[in-house]
Amino acid sequence: MAFFGLVSLSVIVFSVFLIHEITNPNSTKYLQQYDAIVVLSGNPERAVVASKLFYDKSPKVIFLSKEKKVMKNSLNPRESIETYKFMYKILLKNNVPKDKIVLFGTDNTSTFDEINNLIKFDSKDYKTYLIVSNKYHIFRINQIFHNYKHNNKIHYYFTNNTQKWWKDKYSIKIIILEYFKTILYYIFGDFSAYQSAL
């Protein structure tokens, strides 16, 4: 009984610690300029935010994650569109020059894929990155980056900042997903590759 009690206590302590880390990413003192802004796949709002940052931070490029997942086209509900194409259109609509948008990856199905493909770019040209994502996604992104030997300076800009997340159903849902995704990452690393091998 004492053993199971100790295990239960350890799980509770670990869970509290992990949720705290997920919900409280480190604050960042942003640089005046970045070599690249990186838009990870997900909520299209990230592309809107990246468009504004493009003119504020004067990057050489915006890296846009290429994920072939299909989403409903809000501009025309009868049609579907691939996530990255929709975000690409948002960037263009917000006056980001076409030649400044660089797709990375072939079909990024996970955050691990995105970081793995991003890190392959020539770091001589891009030493400072500003990554646009969800606030509760940042902890896991940072954990994945720690696996790679690189000299790049990486900062994060999040698109949502709910102060009392425990009162917001959407935030709670995201945090629960991040909690389990982080645990799966700790256990399997590239969990998407593990799934495809089954």
Secondary structure as a PSIPRED ss2 file (coil, helix, strand):
# PSIPRED VFORMAT (PSIPRED V4.0)

   1 M C   1.000  0.000  0.000
   2 A H   0.000  1.000  0.000
   3 F H   0.000  1.000  0.000
   4 F H   0.000  1.000  0.000
   5 G H   0.000  1.000  0.000
   6 L H   0.000  1.000  0.000
   7 V H   0.000  1.000  0.000
   8 S H   0.000  1.000  0.000
   9 L H   0.000  1.000  0.000
  10 S H   0.000  1.000  0.000
  11 V H   0.000  1.000  0.000
  12 I H   0.000  1.000  0.000
  13 V H   0.000  1.000  0.000
  14 F H   0.000  1.000  0.000
  15 S H   0.000  1.000  0.000
  16 V H   0.000  1.000  0.000
  17 F H   0.000  1.000  0.000
  18 L H   0.000  1.000  0.000
  19 I H   0.000  1.000  0.000
  20 H H   0.000  1.000  0.000
  21 E H   0.000  1.000  0.000
  22 I H   0.000  1.000  0.000
  23 T H   0.000  1.000  0.000
  24 N C   1.000  0.000  0.000
  25 P C   1.000  0.000  0.000
  26 N C   1.000  0.000  0.000
  27 S C   1.000  0.000  0.000
  28 T C   1.000  0.000  0.000
  29 K C   1.000  0.000  0.000
  30 Y C   1.000  0.000  0.000
  31 L C   1.000  0.000  0.000
  32 Q C   1.000  0.000  0.000
  33 Q C   1.000  0.000  0.000
  34 Y C   1.000  0.000  0.000
  35 D C   1.000  0.000  0.000
  36 A E   0.000  0.000  1.000
  37 I E   0.000  0.000  1.000
  38 V E   0.000  0.000  1.000
  39 V E   0.000  0.000  1.000
  40 L C   1.000  0.000  0.000
  41 S C   1.000  0.000  0.000
  42 G C   1.000  0.000  0.000
  43 N C   1.000  0.000  0.000
  44 P C   1.000  0.000  0.000
  45 E H   0.000  1.000  0.000
  46 R H   0.000  1.000  0.000
  47 A H   0.000  1.000  0.000
  48 V H   0.000  1.000  0.000
  49 V H   0.000  1.000  0.000
  50 A H   0.000  1.000  0.000
  51 S H   0.000  1.000  0.000
  52 K H   0.000  1.000  0.000
  53 L H   0.000  1.000  0.000
  54 F H   0.000  1.000  0.000
  55 Y H   0.000  1.000  0.000
  56 D H   0.000  1.000  0.000
  57 K H   0.000  1.000  0.000
  58 S C   1.000  0.000  0.000
  59 P C   1.000  0.000  0.000
  60 K C   1.000  0.000  0.000
  61 V E   0.000  0.000  1.000
  62 I E   0.000  0.000  1.000
  63 F E   0.000  0.000  1.000
  64 L E   0.000  0.000  1.000
  65 S E   0.000  0.000  1.000
  66 K C   1.000  0.000  0.000
  67 E C   1.000  0.000  0.000
  68 K C   1.000  0.000  0.000
  69 K C   1.000  0.000  0.000
  70 V E   0.000  0.000  1.000
  71 M E   0.000  0.000  1.000
  72 K E   0.000  0.000  1.000
  73 N C   1.000  0.000  0.000
  74 S C   1.000  0.000  0.000
  75 L C   1.000  0.000  0.000
  76 N C   1.000  0.000  0.000
  77 P C   1.000  0.000  0.000
  78 R C   1.000  0.000  0.000
  79 E C   1.000  0.000  0.000
  80 S E   0.000  0.000  1.000
  81 I E   0.000  0.000  1.000
  82 E E   0.000  0.000  1.000
  83 T H   0.000  1.000  0.000
  84 Y H   0.000  1.000  0.000
  85 K H   0.000  1.000  0.000
  86 F H   0.000  1.000  0.000
  87 M H   0.000  1.000  0.000
  88 Y H   0.000  1.000  0.000
  89 K H   0.000  1.000  0.000
  90 I H   0.000  1.000  0.000
  91 L H   0.000  1.000  0.000
  92 L H   0.000  1.000  0.000
  93 K H   0.000  1.000  0.000
  94 N C   1.000  0.000  0.000
  95 N C   1.000  0.000  0.000
  96 V C   1.000  0.000  0.000
  97 P C   1.000  0.000  0.000
  98 K H   0.000  1.000  0.000
  99 D H   0.000  1.000  0.000
 100 K H   0.000  1.000  0.000
 101 I E   0.000  0.000  1.000
 102 V E   0.000  0.000  1.000
 103 L E   0.000  0.000  1.000
 104 F E   0.000  0.000  1.000
 105 G C   1.000  0.000  0.000
 106 T C   1.000  0.000  0.000
 107 D C   1.000  0.000  0.000
 108 N C   1.000  0.000  0.000
 109 T C   1.000  0.000  0.000
 110 S C   1.000  0.000  0.000
 111 T H   0.000  1.000  0.000
 112 F H   0.000  1.000  0.000
 113 D H   0.000  1.000  0.000
 114 E H   0.000  1.000  0.000
 115 I H   0.000  1.000  0.000
 116 N H   0.000  1.000  0.000
 117 N H   0.000  1.000  0.000
 118 L H   0.000  1.000  0.000
 119 I C   1.000  0.000  0.000
 120 K C   1.000  0.000  0.000
 121 F C   1.000  0.000  0.000
 122 D C   1.000  0.000  0.000
 123 S C   1.000  0.000  0.000
 124 K C   1.000  0.000  0.000
 125 D C   1.000  0.000  0.000
 126 Y C   1.000  0.000  0.000
 127 K C   1.000  0.000  0.000
 128 T E   0.000  0.000  1.000
 129 Y E   0.000  0.000  1.000
 130 L E   0.000  0.000  1.000
 131 I E   0.000  0.000  1.000
 132 V E   0.000  0.000  1.000
 133 S E   0.000  0.000  1.000
 134 N C   1.000  0.000  0.000
 135 K H   0.000  1.000  0.000
 136 Y H   0.000  1.000  0.000
 137 H H   0.000  1.000  0.000
 138 I H   0.000  1.000  0.000
 139 F H   0.000  1.000  0.000
 140 R H   0.000  1.000  0.000
 141 I H   0.000  1.000  0.000
 142 N H   0.000  1.000  0.000
 143 Q H   0.000  1.000  0.000
 144 I H   0.000  1.000  0.000
 145 F H   0.000  1.000  0.000
 146 H C   1.000  0.000  0.000
 147 N C   1.000  0.000  0.000
 148 Y C   1.000  0.000  0.000
 149 K C   1.000  0.000  0.000
 150 H C   1.000  0.000  0.000
 151 N C   1.000  0.000  0.000
 152 N C   1.000  0.000  0.000
 153 K E   0.000  0.000  1.000
 154 I E   0.000  0.000  1.000
 155 H E   0.000  0.000  1.000
 156 Y E   0.000  0.000  1.000
 157 Y E   0.000  0.000  1.000
 158 F E   0.000  0.000  1.000
 159 T C   1.000  0.000  0.000
 160 N C   1.000  0.000  0.000
 161 N C   1.000  0.000  0.000
 162 T C   1.000  0.000  0.000
 163 Q C   1.000  0.000  0.000
 164 K C   1.000  0.000  0.000
 165 W H   0.000  1.000  0.000
 166 W H   0.000  1.000  0.000
 167 K H   0.000  1.000  0.000
 168 D C   1.000  0.000  0.000
 169 K H   0.000  1.000  0.000
 170 Y H   0.000  1.000  0.000
 171 S H   0.000  1.000  0.000
 172 I H   0.000  1.000  0.000
 173 K H   0.000  1.000  0.000
 174 I H   0.000  1.000  0.000
 175 I H   0.000  1.000  0.000
 176 I H   0.000  1.000  0.000
 177 L H   0.000  1.000  0.000
 178 E H   0.000  1.000  0.000
 179 Y H   0.000  1.000  0.000
 180 F H   0.000  1.000  0.000
 181 K H   0.000  1.000  0.000
 182 T H   0.000  1.000  0.000
 183 I H   0.000  1.000  0.000
 184 L H   0.000  1.000  0.000
 185 Y H   0.000  1.000  0.000
 186 Y H   0.000  1.000  0.000
 187 I H   0.000  1.000  0.000
 188 F H   0.000  1.000  0.000
 189 G C   1.000  0.000  0.000
 190 D C   1.000  0.000  0.000
 191 F H   0.000  1.000  0.000
 192 S H   0.000  1.000  0.000
 193 A H   0.000  1.000  0.000
 194 Y H   0.000  1.000  0.000
 195 Q H   0.000  1.000  0.000
 196 S H   0.000  1.000  0.000
 197 A H   0.000  1.000  0.000
 198 L C   1.000  0.000  0.000
